[in-house]
Amino acid sequence: MTDLATTTSDLLWDVADGIGTITLNRPHRKNAFTFEMIDAWAARLRDARTDDSVRVIVVTGAGDAFCSGVDLEHFVPKDRTLTVLERREQLVERVHRVALALEDLDKPVIAAVRGVAVGAGLDMALMCDMRIAAESARMAEGYVKVGLVPGDGGCYWLPRVVGLPKALELLLSGDTVDAREALRIGMVNKVVPDEGFTDAVRGFAARFASAPPVTARLIKRATYQSARSDLRTALDLIGSHMAVVTQTEDTAEALAAFVERRPAQYKGR
């Protein structure tokens, strides 16, 4: 049952059973994104951060593609050439807003990739916490083939996901990776058939939506912060997090449900 559904023409937002779903809705353009989509995308992520009805977020594409990157018809004026500053501001002040909103979001975010995810479209998938791919998924950075550098964080996320040597191979060659190869190199968490893909994605997301919300958020936060800190700092942080969660109602409920062998009912406090 849908708790909340909001539709804008090119980007859809829906919340059901704790799962918030962002759907890029331009299938006729392989879900290439526009400035308006970017603004709505970032706004949804910011809103979800404090929306207690949202426990996990799925980002996916309508039709047979995830995202083919930026729609150049919207980003490149036909009547003039952009200045260097304008080019930079397109990225920093608009496109990068999604990445920065995700940086502030401590709820799990899953990219559901069917069909192509190329260029900035792949970057958008890589900046999510996890990725589930359909058998039809095809992924490539591809920027180098048109003389460009990865503009939406590919040089940041790809090495963190697949390791530096493999990331450089993919970035410098622009090679396309299919779903099975993506799974082998750790680019995606799971590969499922295209038939039943939506149900598989929801089942995958539901596992995280059913976790105690405060605990899940602190685990995500600690994992990312630990990757950027030394051991003593990471252990000190987790000591504080443990002290917090042991005082929550949800942890008491989790322990009681475990002992009583019943499903837990979490309230997010």
Secondary structure as UniProt FT lines:
FT   STRAND          4..7
FT   STRAND          11..16
FT   TURN            17..18
FT   STRAND          19..24
FT   HELIX           27..29
FT   TURN            30..31
FT   HELIX           35..49
FT   TURN            52..53
FT   STRAND          56..61
FT   TURN            63..64
FT   HELIX           72..75
FT   HELIX           84..89
FT   HELIX           90..95
FT   HELIX           96..103
FT   STRAND          109..113
FT   STRAND          116..118
FT   HELIX           120..126
FT   STRAND          130..134
FT   TURN            135..136
FT   STRAND          138..140
FT   HELIX           143..146
FT   HELIX           154..162
FT   HELIX           164..173
FT   STRAND          177..178
FT   HELIX           179..184
FT   TURN            185..186
FT   STRAND          190..192
FT   TURN            195..196
FT   HELIX           197..209
FT   HELIX           213..227
FT   HELIX           231..245
FT   TURN            246..247
FT   HELIX           249..260
//
